[in-house]
Amino acid sequence: MPFMIGPGTVSAAVLIGGRLDGGSAVAAVVIAMVSTVASLVVLKALHDWVKRRNAVLVDRYMEVVGRISALYIGTYAVQMILQGVAMFAEQHQLFVTP
């Protein structure tokens, strides 16, 4: 999935930078990164605590959640790419309707 998630992340960063001033854009990216890292730390701690008790169930759950989140994130990335292409086409008047 990295080939789908990477462009979506870049598109989101470009859209944030285009809509906000420099300081606000940096703050938005920093807040997003801090919240992502914090949630990963909390989820990892929770996973380690639960895994000792129900290892098989947790492993299966992580497989399912991983696939669902990859599907969601990939879909969002594709949507962001298509939105960027549509904005580019509109700005450069690539598709002119009669």
ABEGO torsion letter per residue (X at the ends): XAAAAAAAAAAAAAAAAAABBAAAAAAAAAAAAAAAAAAAAAAAAAAAAAAAABAAAAAAAAAAAAAAAAAAAAAAAAAAAAAAAAAAAAAAGABBBX
